[in-house]
């Protein structure tokens, strides 16, 4: 993972306090966490999404510039690819969600002009290919692979989830009302618009979970044996505690971690739906956290790496990546 030379700061971690009997949907207090800076950037480099491959290479999607930044385990930075043809002023080319597969290919959601909008695959040598054209999507966003190698894509403004199978066939896999966003809500007027389905992740049982950003909910979509979507339900019902829910990731015990961007906090949700804040500003160095991913290398699997998006109109701060030890390893990549 990142070297000490890159961070210029030692990694010092403290265990998150355990909560024995949290009430369903309650948010409990958290101990002083140990969020540590890893790397910072200057605007217009706003990292929206983060993924880490089996070799410990970290990939970041820069929303406005269309760049996929690669950071090697020794901290060396390089540009893997630049996508899009639009402007680089906010909101720019709108490069959002990332995913990586076993061989190390990187997948990224691009919301540029209609002819380039969709999901791109970037090979290890930087070769790019549009594998799923979605010209009419409102905003392609979160990406996640299932156990069969199918890729799922959230459309935040369209309130739906697309499936891209291994042969490249694209289907509107789920168009459920629970995936639609709204603004204003009882939580307030979300400054980035009525985004719904956002971050995606599969649990150990193969069900798909989606963060609904403006509704402030976690939606669970059971999956049939044939891969079809069943009727969605709320794993965590709408709550202002999750207003701004963005990227999500499961640990190896099926606890779900949620980056709550506008509230500048990280929430952990256990399998029963109990919520615990594990980090929050101003105590912790979180500036519009938009996504998170578990480390993959030896000694790093209990750490989550968090993108500080820090972009307008959601707020300011310093764009970059921070990390913390959550005490439980993440799911191994297939």
QUIZI-V954144 format. One record per residue. N is the residue number from 0. SS is DSSP state (a for helix, b for strand, c for the rest). NEAR is the number of other ideal C-beta (glycine too) atoms within 8 Angstrom. Layout:
# QUIZI-V954144
n:N ss:SS near:NEAR
n:N ss:SS near:NEAR
This chain:
# QUIZI-V954144
n:0 ss:c near:12
n:1 ss:c near:10
n:2 ss:c near:9
n:3 ss:a near:8
n:4 ss:a near:7
n:5 ss:a near:11
n:6 ss:a near:13
n:7 ss:c near:5
n:8 ss:c near:7
n:9 ss:c near:4
n:10 ss:c near:9
n:11 ss:c near:6
n:12 ss:c near:9
n:13 ss:c near:9
n:14 ss:c near:6
n:15 ss:c near:12
n:16 ss:c near:6
n:17 ss:c near:4
n:18 ss:c near:8
n:19 ss:c near:4
n:20 ss:c near:4
n:21 ss:c near:11
n:22 ss:c near:6
n:23 ss:c near:7
n:24 ss:c near:9
n:25 ss:c near:8
n:26 ss:b near:7
n:27 ss:b near:10
n:28 ss:c near:3
n:29 ss:c near:11
n:30 ss:c near:6
n:31 ss:c near:5
n:32 ss:c near:12
n:33 ss:c near:9
n:34 ss:c near:12
n:35 ss:b near:13
n:36 ss:b near:11
n:37 ss:b near:11
n:38 ss:b near:12
n:39 ss:b near:7
n:40 ss:c near:10
n:41 ss:c near:5
n:42 ss:c near:7
n:43 ss:c near:10
n:44 ss:c near:11
n:45 ss:c near:14
n:46 ss:b near:18
n:47 ss:b near:14
n:48 ss:b near:14
n:49 ss:b near:17
n:50 ss:b near:11
n:51 ss:b near:14
n:52 ss:c near:12
n:53 ss:c near:7
n:54 ss:c near:7
n:55 ss:c near:13
n:56 ss:c near:11
n:57 ss:b near:14
n:58 ss:b near:16
n:59 ss:b near:14
n:60 ss:b near:16
n:61 ss:b near:15
n:62 ss:c near:16
n:63 ss:c near:16
n:64 ss:c near:12
n:65 ss:c near:14
n:66 ss:b near:11
n:67 ss:b near:17
n:68 ss:b near:13
n:69 ss:b near:11
n:70 ss:b near:13
n:71 ss:c near:10
n:72 ss:c near:10
n:73 ss:c near:7
n:74 ss:c near:12
n:75 ss:c near:6
n:76 ss:b near:8
n:77 ss:b near:7
n:78 ss:b near:8
n:79 ss:b near:10
n:80 ss:b near:10
n:81 ss:b near:8
n:82 ss:c near:13
n:83 ss:c near:13
n:84 ss:c near:6
n:85 ss:c near:10
n:86 ss:c near:6
n:87 ss:c near:9
n:88 ss:c near:6
n:89 ss:c near:9
n:90 ss:c near:5
n:91 ss:c near:15
n:92 ss:c near:16
n:93 ss:c near:13
n:94 ss:b near:19
n:95 ss:b near:15
n:96 ss:b near:17
n:97 ss:b near:16
n:98 ss:b near:12
n:99 ss:b near:12
n:100 ss:c near:9
n:101 ss:c near:6
n:102 ss:c near:5
n:103 ss:c near:11
n:104 ss:c near:10
n:105 ss:b near:14
n:106 ss:b near:15
n:107 ss:b near:17
n:108 ss:b near:16
n:109 ss:b near:17
n:110 ss:c near:11
n:111 ss:c near:12
n:112 ss:c near:8
n:113 ss:c near:6
n:114 ss:c near:5
n:115 ss:c near:11
n:116 ss:c near:13
n:117 ss:b near:14
n:118 ss:b near:16
n:119 ss:b near:13
n:120 ss:b near:10
n:121 ss:b near:13
n:122 ss:c near:9
n:123 ss:c near:6
n:124 ss:c near:4
n:125 ss:c near:8
n:126 ss:c near:6
n:127 ss:b near:10
n:128 ss:b near:7
n:129 ss:b near:9
n:130 ss:b near:10
n:131 ss:b near:12
n:132 ss:b near:7
n:133 ss:c near:13
n:134 ss:c near:8
n:135 ss:c near:4
n:136 ss:c near:13
n:137 ss:c near:7
n:138 ss:c near:12
n:139 ss:b near:16
n:140 ss:b near:14
n:141 ss:b near:17
n:142 ss:b near:15
n:143 ss:b near:11
n:144 ss:b near:12
n:145 ss:c near:12
n:146 ss:c near:7
n:147 ss:c near:6
n:148 ss:c near:8
n:149 ss:c near:11
n:150 ss:b near:13
n:151 ss:b near:15
n:152 ss:b near:18
n:153 ss:b near:18
n:154 ss:b near:16
n:155 ss:c near:15
n:156 ss:c near:12
n:157 ss:c near:8
n:158 ss:c near:14
n:159 ss:b near:13
n:160 ss:b near:17
n:161 ss:b near:16
n:162 ss:b near:12
n:163 ss:b near:13
n:164 ss:c near:8
n:165 ss:c near:6
n:166 ss:c near:4
n:167 ss:c near:8
n:168 ss:c near:6
n:169 ss:b near:9
n:170 ss:b near:7
n:171 ss:b near:7
n:172 ss:b near:10
n:173 ss:b near:11
n:174 ss:c near:6
n:175 ss:c near:12
n:176 ss:a near:5
n:177 ss:a near:11
n:178 ss:a near:16
n:179 ss:c near:10
n:180 ss:c near:16
n:181 ss:c near:9
n:182 ss:c near:9
n:183 ss:c near:6
n:184 ss:b near:12
n:185 ss:c near:3
n:186 ss:c near:8
n:187 ss:b near:6
n:188 ss:c near:5
n:189 ss:c near:17
n:190 ss:c near:7
n:191 ss:c near:6
n:192 ss:c near:8
n:193 ss:c near:9
n:194 ss:c near:13
n:195 ss:c near:15
n:196 ss:b near:18
n:197 ss:b near:16
n:198 ss:b near:16
n:199 ss:b near:18
n:200 ss:b near:11
n:201 ss:b near:12
n:202 ss:c near:10
n:203 ss:c near:6
n:204 ss:c near:4
n:205 ss:c near:8
n:206 ss:c near:10
n:207 ss:b near:15
n:208 ss:b near:16
n:209 ss:b near:16
n:210 ss:b near:18
n:211 ss:b near:18
n:212 ss:c near:15
n:213 ss:c near:14
n:214 ss:c near:12
n:215 ss:c near:15
n:216 ss:b near:14
n:217 ss:b near:16
n:218 ss:b near:16
n:219 ss:b near:11
n:220 ss:b near:14
n:221 ss:b near:9
n:222 ss:b near:11
n:223 ss:c near:8
n:224 ss:c near:3
n:225 ss:c near:4
n:226 ss:c near:9
n:227 ss:c near:7
n:228 ss:b near:12
n:229 ss:b near:8
n:230 ss:b near:5
n:231 ss:b near:11
n:232 ss:b near:8
n:233 ss:b near:10
n:234 ss:b near:10
n:235 ss:b near:11
n:236 ss:c near:6
n:237 ss:c near:9
n:238 ss:c near:10
n:239 ss:a near:7
n:240 ss:a near:9
n:241 ss:a near:16
n:242 ss:c near:15
n:243 ss:c near:12
n:244 ss:b near:17
n:245 ss:b near:15
n:246 ss:b near:16
n:247 ss:b near:18
n:248 ss:b near:12
n:249 ss:b near:15
n:250 ss:b near:13
n:251 ss:c near:9
n:252 ss:c near:6
n:253 ss:c near:9
n:254 ss:c near:11
n:255 ss:b near:14
n:256 ss:b near:16
n:257 ss:b near:16
n:258 ss:b near:16
n:259 ss:b near:16
n:260 ss:c near:14
n:261 ss:c near:11
n:262 ss:c near:8
n:263 ss:c near:12
n:264 ss:b near:11
n:265 ss:b near:17
n:266 ss:b near:14
n:267 ss:b near:14
n:268 ss:b near:14
n:269 ss:c near:9
n:270 ss:c near:6
n:271 ss:c near:5
n:272 ss:c near:10
n:273 ss:c near:13
n:274 ss:b near:15
n:275 ss:b near:14
n:276 ss:b near:13
n:277 ss:b near:12
n:278 ss:b near:12
n:279 ss:b near:11
n:280 ss:c near:9
n:281 ss:c near:3
n:282 ss:c near:7
n:283 ss:c near:11
n:284 ss:c near:9
n:285 ss:c near:15
n:286 ss:c near:15
n:287 ss:c near:14
n:288 ss:b near:18
n:289 ss:b near:13
n:290 ss:b near:16
n:291 ss:b near:15
n:292 ss:b near:12
n:293 ss:b near:15
n:294 ss:c near:15
n:295 ss:c near:14
n:296 ss:c near:9
n:297 ss:c near:4
n:298 ss:c near:5
n:299 ss:c near:10
n:300 ss:c near:11
n:301 ss:c near:11
n:302 ss:b near:14
n:303 ss:b near:14
n:304 ss:b near:15
n:305 ss:b near:16
n:306 ss:b near:17
n:307 ss:b near:17
n:308 ss:c near:16
n:309 ss:c near:12
n:310 ss:c near:11
n:311 ss:c near:6
n:312 ss:c near:5
n:313 ss:c near:11
n:314 ss:c near:10
n:315 ss:c near:5
n:316 ss:c near:8
n:317 ss:c near:8
n:318 ss:c near:15
n:319 ss:b near:14
n:320 ss:b near:14
n:321 ss:b near:14
n:322 ss:b near:13
n:323 ss:b near:16
n:324 ss:b near:10
n:325 ss:c near:12
n:326 ss:c near:6
n:327 ss:c near:9
n:328 ss:c near:7
n:329 ss:b near:15
n:330 ss:c near:8
n:331 ss:c near:6
n:332 ss:c near:8
n:333 ss:c near:5
